[in-house]
Amino acid sequence: MSPQRSPSPRAAFITGGGTGLGAAVAGHLAQAGWRVGIAGRRVEPLQAQARELGPAVRAIPLDVRDAAA
């Protein structure tokens, strides 16, 4: 899978983006010029991933199992 660069801004929101497959997808999209929001329950991995990937990535602590969140 190779997201194409586009003149118009692209954005993605990835749950589980701090580690594993979610982090890999976030990195791939960020490298292709997308703005990416990564969400997950653990704050440290999210923040570390966002720092590593740069200013186009925002970490959003969130537990998708919690309807009140």
Rosetta blueprint (number, residue, H / E / L):
1 M L
2 S L
3 P L
4 Q L
5 R L
6 S L
7 P L
8 S L
9 P L
10 R L
11 A E
12 A E
13 F E
14 I E
15 T E
16 G L
17 G L
18 G L
19 T L
20 G H
21 L H
22 G H
23 A H
24 A H
25 V H
26 A H
27 G H
28 H H
29 L H
30 A H
31 Q H
32 A L
33 G L
34 W L
35 R E
36 V E
37 G E
38 I E
39 A E
40 G E
41 R L
42 R L
43 V H
44 E H
45 P H
46 L H
47 Q H
48 A H
49 Q H
50 A H
51 R H
52 E H
53 L H
54 G L
55 P L
56 A L
57 V E
58 R E
59 A E
60 I E
61 P E
62 L L
63 D L
64 V L
65 R L
66 D L
67 A L
68 A L
69 A L
